[in-house]
Amino acid sequence: MNTVQENTQALKFIPASEFKNRTTEAVSDQHLRQSFRGAMDFLMAKRAAQFPDLAAFEAQRGLAEHIRKYSLSRLPDLLEQLERTLTANGIQVHWAENAEQANALIVGIARKHAAKLMVKGKSMVSEETELNHAMAAAGIEALESDMGEYIVQLNGEKPSHIIMPAIHKTKVQIAKLFAEKVPGANYTESVDELIGIGRAVLREKFMTAEIGLSGVNFAVAETGTLCLVENEGNGRMCTTVPNVHIAITGIEKVVEKLEHVPPLFGLLTRSATGQAITTYFNMISRPRQPGEKDGPQEVHLVLLDNGRTQAYADEQMRATLQCIRCGACMNHCPVYTRIGGHAYGTTYPGPIGEIISPHLMGLAATHALPTASTLCGACDEVCPVKIPIPDLLIRLRGEATHDPRPGHAPLVGQGAAKSTLMNIVWAGWAALYTRPALYRAFGWLATRFRFLTPPVQSGWTVSRTPMKPASRTLHELVARRRSGR
């Protein structure tokens, strides 16, 4: 199987202008809606079973929030400390300002070792940088080893969920995909046999790859330890079998001490998949030492900014960086559960994607995303680190439609959704609601000429009946009742 050839076509982010069309298509796809509804209901039930005591859950959330806020408050110092301890441990640290720099660093390391194959553990940051396509352009095969990631890579797709990349796929679709794309694979709808087919391919790749790549869930500054959470064992294979291990993560993943990891780890697994604990928890602090029989001979860490410092610089938006990537906000979001991850067109879909993507990609490309929310607050209630997502969504909606405020650093792409017509409409609304005489006059005219109400009212009447003023205003009805008429 030549995955280099199969995956050279880059899957670019979907422009904001196409977001509305994508959501319309997704809502019209009955099979997609049923699949996601069933999967999300299952995940919500599993998560709820892990938190039967709400008071205890709130106490755990409070501790986790405190750890993340404390870590972020000391982020510059902790990053410098992390670099020192990692370097002392023999791990090479690289800094990347954007996706292009991160990809160039990793391609450079691979070329230095004349690598032809890289096997990858699960890493949403590498999805963010579109690393696979950069590797393919350099003539290096980059193969996903997480089963869900492997499936979507075979099909030329992006993940539709940050924890379960192929959640939108049925076993029938996967059976057809494997029979078509995996040499020698017979058609089978047995889940165990399908997993076996994937494992057989990946096992061979683990043994021949020169480079292994992984993400990082937590980076401990005090000890120089990279923590990796996984269920399949592929992460352990990627980080121990190849001679070179490259880890890539966002700069926000650092914590100060090892003792800060268990509270976050416990909430991460239970919030993500409803598991009390994952199958594997890897702690990597150095390359292979003399006398050791396994492990990589060389370890690298790439620390990526890519817009994170913009969020960090804003006191309110900094809360975005508290995220531990559990995906609980997606599982409980009434919008995500109806349209799925691909409709968003970004690496991080759902509520967390709506607040982090504007920093990673700019508001010009993502200003439609913060509006894809009912502001019901479900994401806020289940977030294990208490990110105030609804508040941040409201803030981003405002930033997308207004010029930078005096004394505040502008966000990239700020004002991209600014509309002269909408400004006029809101100015008119403000004038009506701040001038009682004008408001009463408007109410009288609206009730007397209600027959002129247009039957089509923009997006409102796509799925609702037209709004039409009552025959009399509330003030008139109350006055009539008081007069006894």
Residue pairs with C-beta under 8 A, 6 or more apart in sequence:
1 181
1 182
1 183
1 201
2 141
3 141
3 142
3 143
3 153
3 154
4 136
4 139
4 140
4 141
6 154
6 156
6 181
7 132
7 133
7 136
7 142
7 153
7 156
8 133
8 136
8 137
9 133
9 156
10 130
10 133
11 130
11 133
11 156
11 157
11 158
13 345
13 346
13 347
13 361
13 365
14 22
14 344
14 345
14 346
15 345
15 365
16 364
16 365
16 366
16 367
16 368
16 369
18 345
19 343
19 344
19 345
19 368
19 369
19 372
20 368
22 339
22 342
22 343
22 344
22 345
23 339
23 343
23 372
25 343
26 32
26 33
26 338
26 339
26 340
26 342
26 343
27 33
27 338
27 339
32 168
32 340
33 338
35 167
35 168
35 170
36 167
36 168
36 336
36 337
36 338
36 340
37 337
37 338
39 164
39 167
40 331
40 332
40 336
40 337
43 273
43 274
43 331
44 331
44 332
45 274
46 273
46 274
46 275
47 270
47 271
47 274
47 328
47 331
47 382
49 274
50 270
50 271
50 274
50 275
50 276
51 57
51 270
60 263
60 266
60 267
60 384
61 267
61 383
61 384
61 385
61 386
62 386
63 263
64 263
64 264
64 267
64 324
64 384
64 385
64 386
65 322
65 385
65 386
67 255
67 260
67 263
67 264
68 264
68 321
68 322
68 324
68 385
69 322
70 256
71 78
71 254
71 255
71 256
71 260
72 252
72 312
72 318
72 321
72 322
74 256
75 251
75 252
75 254
75 312
78 221
78 254
78 255
78 256
79 221
79 251
79 254
79 303
81 221
81 222
81 256
82 93
82 219
82 220
82 221
82 224
82 254
83 93
84 224
85 221
85 222
85 223
85 224
86 93
86 224
86 301
87 93
88 224
89 224
89 285
89 286
90 286
90 287
90 299
91 224
91 226
91 285
91 286
91 287
91 299
91 300
91 301
92 298
92 299
92 300
92 301
93 300
93 301
93 303
94 105
94 300
94 301
94 302
94 303
95 302
95 303
95 305
96 102
96 105
96 302
96 303
96 304
96 305
96 306
97 305
97 306
98 304
98 305
98 306
99 128
99 129
99 130
99 304
99 306
100 129
102 125
102 129
102 131
102 248
102 302
102 304
102 306
103 129
103 130
103 131
103 134
103 135
104 134
105 302
106 131
106 134
106 135
106 213
106 246
106 248
106 302
107 134
107 135
107 138
107 140
109 211
109 244
109 246
109 300
110 118
110 135
110 138
110 140
110 210
110 211
111 138
111 140
113 210
113 211
113 243
113 244
114 210
115 140
115 209
115 210
115 211
115 244
116 139
116 140
116 141
116 210
117 140
117 141
117 143
117 205
117 208
117 209
117 210
117 211
118 135
118 140
118 141
118 142
118 143
118 209
118 210
118 211
118 212
118 213
119 143
119 145
119 202
119 205
119 206
119 209
119 211
119 212
119 213
119 237
119 238
119 242
120 126
120 132
120 142
120 143
120 144
120 145
120 146
120 149
120 212
120 213
120 214
120 238
121 145
121 146
121 212
121 213
121 214
121 215
121 228
121 230
121 234
121 235
121 237
121 238
121 239
122 144
122 146
122 149
122 165
122 214
122 215
122 230
122 234
122 235
123 213
123 214
123 215
123 248
124 159
124 162
124 215
124 325
124 347
124 348
125 215
125 248
125 249
125 250
125 304
126 132
126 213
126 215
126 248
127 158
127 159
127 347
128 304
128 306
128 347
128 348
128 360
129 248
129 304
129 306
131 142
131 213
131 248
132 142
132 144
132 153
135 141
135 142
136 142
142 213
143 150
143 153
143 202
143 205
143 209
144 150
144 152
144 153
145 202
145 205
145 206
145 232
145 234
145 237
145 238
146 165
146 230
146 232
146 234
146 235
147 166
147 195
147 198
147 232
147 234
148 159
148 164
148 165
148 166
148 167
149 159
149 165
149 166
150 198
150 201
150 202
151 165
151 166
151 169
151 174
151 177
151 198
152 158
152 159
152 160
152 165
152 166
152 169
154 177
154 178
154 181
154 182
155 169
155 177
155 181
157 342
158 341
158 342
158 347
159 165
159 166
159 341
159 347
160 166
160 167
160 168
160 340
160 341
160 342
160 349
161 167
161 168
161 327
161 330
161 341
161 349
162 325
162 327
162 330
162 348
162 349
162 352
163 272
163 273
163 325
163 326
163 327
164 273
164 327
166 174
168 340
168 341
168 342
169 177
171 189
171 191
171 194
172 189
174 194
175 187
175 188
175 189
175 194
176 187
178 185
178 187
178 194
178 197
178 198
179 185
179 186
179 187
182 197
182 198
182 201
185 197
188 194
188 197
202 234
202 237
206 237
206 238
206 241
206 242
207 241
209 241
209 242
210 242
210 243
210 244
211 242
211 244
211 245
211 246
212 237
212 238
212 239
212 240
212 241
212 242
212 244
212 245
212 246
212 296
213 238
213 245
213 246
213 247
213 248
214 228
214 235
214 238
214 239
214 245
214 246
214 247
214 248
215 228
215 247
215 248
215 249
216 226
216 227
216 228
216 247
216 248
216 249
216 253
216 301
217 227
217 228
217 229
217 253
217 265
217 268
217 324
217 325
218 226
218 227
218 253
218 254
218 255
218 260
218 261
218 264
218 265
219 225
219 226
219 227
219 249
219 253
219 254
219 255
219 301
220 226
220 227
220 254
220 255
220 256
220 257
220 258
220 260
220 261
221 254
221 255
221 256
221 257
222 256
222 257
222 258
223 257
223 258
223 285
224 285
224 286
225 258
225 283
225 284
225 285
226 247
226 249
226 283
226 284
226 285
226 301
227 261
227 265
227 281
227 282
227 283
227 284
228 235
228 239
228 247
228 280
228 281
228 282
228 283
228 284
229 265
229 268
229 269
229 278
229 280
229 281
229 282
230 236
230 278
230 279
230 280
230 282
231 273
231 275
231 278
231 279
231 280
232 279
232 280
233 279
233 280
235 280
235 282
236 280
236 282
238 245
239 245
239 247
239 282
239 284
239 296
240 294
240 295
240 296
241 294
242 296
243 296
243 297
243 298
244 296
244 297
244 298
244 299
244 300
245 284
245 287
245 296
245 298
245 299
245 300
246 299
246 300
246 301
246 302
247 284
247 299
247 300
247 301
247 302
248 301
248 302
248 304
249 301
249 302
249 303
249 304
250 303
250 304
250 305
250 306
250 308
250 321
251 303
251 304
251 305
251 308
251 309
252 308
252 312
252 321
252 323
255 261
255 264
264 324
264 384
264 385
265 281
266 277
267 324
267 326
267 384
267 385
268 324
268 325
268 326
268 384
269 275
269 276
269 277
269 278
270 276
271 326
271 327
271 328
271 382
271 384
272 326
272 327
272 328
284 299
286 299
287 295
287 296
287 297
287 298
287 299
288 294
288 295
288 296
288 297
289 295
306 360
307 359
307 360
307 361
307 362
307 412
308 321
308 359
308 360
310 317
310 359
310 411
310 412
311 317
311 318
311 320
311 321
311 356
311 359
312 318
312 321
313 409
314 408
314 409
314 411
316 391
316 392
316 395
317 355
317 359
317 392
317 395
319 387
319 388
319 392
320 355
320 356
320 359
320 387
320 392
322 385
322 386
322 387
323 352
323 356
323 385
323 387
324 384
324 385
325 352
326 384
327 350
327 352
328 379
328 382
328 383
328 384
329 350
329 351
329 352
329 378
329 379
329 382
329 383
329 387
329 389
330 336
330 341
330 349
330 350
330 351
330 352
331 337
331 382
332 378
332 379
332 381
332 382
333 350
333 351
333 373
333 378
333 379
334 374
334 376
334 378
335 350
335 372
335 373
335 374
336 349
336 350
336 351
339 372
340 349
341 349
341 350
342 349
343 349
344 350
344 353
344 354
344 357
344 369
344 372
346 353
346 357
346 360
346 361
346 366
346 369
347 353
347 357
347 360
348 356
348 357
348 360
350 379
351 373
351 379
351 389
351 393
352 379
352 387
352 389
353 369
354 369
354 370
354 372
354 373
354 389
354 393
354 396
355 370
355 387
355 389
355 392
355 393
355 396
357 366
357 369
358 366
358 367
358 369
358 370
358 396
358 399
358 400
358 411
358 413
359 411
359 412
362 411
362 412
362 413
362 416
363 396
363 399
363 400
363 411
363 412
363 413
363 414
363 415
363 416
363 417
364 412
364 413
364 416
365 413
366 413
367 396
367 400
367 401
367 413
367 416
367 417
368 417
370 393
370 396
370 397
370 400
371 397
373 390
373 393
375 390
375 393
375 394
377 390
379 387
379 389
379 390
380 386
380 387
380 388
380 389
380 390
383 389
399 411
399 414
399 415
400 413
400 414
400 415
400 416
400 417
400 418
401 415
401 417
401 418
401 419
401 422
402 414
402 415
402 418
403 410
403 414
403 415
403 418
404 410
404 411
404 414
404 415
431 438
432 438
432 439
432 442
433 439
440 473
440 475
443 473
443 475
444 473
446 469
447 469
447 470
447 471
447 472
447 473
447 476
450 468
450 469
450 470
450 471
453 466
453 467
453 468
453 469
454 466
455 461
455 466
456 466
457 466
457 467
460 466
460 467
472 480
